[in-house]
């Protein structure tokens, strides 16, 4: 966009309504001399300065040359005298008085408008009028701060890089002017705009000016300038955004290494000045340490000439200095992680070696707490290294050959053992616990989390292919190691019940083993409510309805079911809060805020959690009652989402410990009950819910339309078309994408969606080819019947597969272990239950349709029912068989959990040693036994027993919920269809 | 690293590190957005390099309604600190001070007379923090808080109404030295 070249026309003007008629008429009839005289008289009489402005405005249009220039002179005098005109109407008149001649608006009226707005911050009317006036004359300099921000947003969105550079480099415009005027946010946003446009030299130029100015302020005779401006420069010079933008810009330049060197020297001088002015808070000091390390890393990278060696200069000592200096900060490891990713394995091993001992008794004169802090940091780095390997690579720490990356199991075991030793030493030292209570960083909790992550990994958790896991998600997991991770974390939770990473990790593990009650309890105590639900809700609630429908049943005295508040949160936010806030923003002239509000509303309405919350609620209630309690049409936020509506998982997984290497499976996936939320899964769920809506719909009995037959035809046509759409869309999502579906759904979910797709096809086929053909066709064709039967048989096959997978509990194992896997596999039961319900409702829907046709055309209805009903009964039988299988499973689980001795059994699994004959219990290579012995030293017997009792009780809760579902199902079966 | 900037609504998805702290209240989304929509310069955040919010301050500018004008409790045009929180992992780095300074700069730009806030009488750490930043107790609001963190049997807990004058208040008429001996009732407070 080029700056305007045509001077804007003067704005029209109206006098105040309090002005008398005579003056008003004279002014608007352009009787300028009369108007000027009348205004002078009014001014003399009332002493109201407004009339003085009217007089000058009127004179500016008179023939007399002196009168015509009077306005300009008065305005200039007011500017020089720092006069503030607080009457926006008077200011409009002064603008009018000089607008008929060439003028520099930004240096004249614009200055007065800026003063007025600052003097009357509460006067929104005046503010908006001044803004509009400045916009009219393209005076962005005197537009308010907020408008500069809007302008920058517009430039970023629509301006070309060259245009933006030209505009931001104008003499009276750009980042430095914003800074000097106190528009700090605009200063930083303009730097970001330059970065966005890759204007590296300009960024360096701006940063140099800021740094030079601050360095000059530290000299004995600093240059004379306003104190306020100096303060703005010094404060800007310590901001990370300026530093990092400059360093990044330097990296992009051809002479980057030289520029970085210059920047390095300059920033040191700046820091000296900031220290002298006492402006270096610890946070800036920490930023300074980081920027120095960043510069050192990149200078070393740039200086390296060998393609085989990333760093010819030894960079490790720099990293070590930062690590030791900030070891007690919990953010220390995450800071290091960014740099560790740049190092090769040898350098990381070198770094770990230098980071301190793993034996807590080795260092004299350092207290246990500090030793443990350093140990936890060292082990975090080791975990990162031990999970960053590639296949057939030798671990540079333990020298083991890694056959399959990215984990070095030898190191994971060693880290676990060290963490256990350190943890025990800390737990037994009362000083450590006392000190930890007053620190933000508790090394004991870190050691427990570290050890548990290693144990979960060693146990074999984390499936890459959920579709191929027929059995319990824990079947291929070493139960002893898995449970040891859980009891360790739970022990910490009971001791100090507040650590976000630990709590959320424990929630995930409990859900994975079917312990829903403690998972919900811990999640509830984490304080996750209201706005936090959006970013963290899915950590706990995803797939919960299929795992434990009992928890969705409304309890006596409760007016809401589980997750209702989550749904209401979204409804209120999207339907009410955003429109309200956009309105408020506009009313307050905060225009720059509006795009950001719209952006958040867009993000929120494209959040997978929005869809899955509704789906879980619907599914949870349906599991219990066997029928749809509400339809998708009653869910305004997702009622009309088309299949191409892009949804994203916006869960904030940074609340979980992200300590493993970049190639390693992230902790949120490692501990998930299936693939994380995705766009594809959300749409599969929505389409499935729509199918339930259609086949569960029952027309009110008192609905007696006048043209019943015609209406029925239209209804069936609509239903057929909907089902065809559902089938096509479901199949497109299931099979149409090149990406394998296993990345998005579990095996039981895949079966369920495929079955629903086939049922949708069946309904559309029956309606279209059997019931809807005109009466002349007499009866459905053989081909049509064959197609229908084929679809039924295909559906039956899928139901059979799903039932087989559900029933595929591992054989030949200990009865109690059998129970554990059964409880852990309730998700498969949930999806089978939903498939069985879908089949029943589809058959009921078709049965009702056949009944209707019998009332209008009995012979035809009877004929069609004669071949179709026996086929559809097979579906009902398959659903009944699935229900019976589930009922049997629930009975087995109930009986299993009613057995006595669960506490001893669980503790035996956790604390059994490697001499145990049972292969299912013993840890790999006896490691479980080693861990058990170490844990035995710090987890007291009563705590263990309490934990085991809680686990058993929570399993009983889940199974009891399923028993209720199963009992209700018996009632359903007794009802006539 | 930590950088400072104005709040944007998308930050609400990344403020778990602050709001999972039991001492930080989490409100409905509308509460935060109202502040953003009305007083964006008084809503500042500290952010790490992964986009996590490590601290934030929320404030507003206001004055008592006109019908309060005759009252001794009338509050002229001023800024109010509604919330200031720093994630446990980012404490003791001076983040709270910088955020407060940023809000104060916004209050100066809005030409207010002073900046005020309420703090529990028992929260000595916070009181010390604000005193170090130039705030002083202006008055004690009796039983302002419905609960008492130190004594569950008590009816409530007093609040200190603390203030810091801005440059506009050249004669320091909006602060007092003996604020701790001036007691008011919750209904006197706007």
Interface residues (C-beta under 8 A of the other chain):
Chain A: X118 X119 X121 X122 X145 X146 X182 X184 X185 X188 X239 X240 X241 X244 X281 X282 X283 X284 X286 X287 X290 X291 X329 X330 X331 X334 X335 X338 X440 X441 X498 X500 X526 X527 X528 X529 X530 X531 X532 X534 X535 X536 X569 X572 X573 X576 X577 X578 X580 X581 X582 X584 X585 X588 X590 X592 X593 X596 X597 X599 X600 X603 X650 X652 X654 X655
Chain B: X1 X2 X3 X4 X5 X6 X8 X9 X10 X12 X13 X14 X15 X16 X17 X19 X20 X22 X26 X27 X28 X29 X30 X32 X33 X34 X36 X37 X38 X40 X41 X46 X48 X49 X50 X52 X61 X63 X77 X88 X89 X90 X91 X92 X93 X94 X95 X97 X98 X105 X109 X110 X111
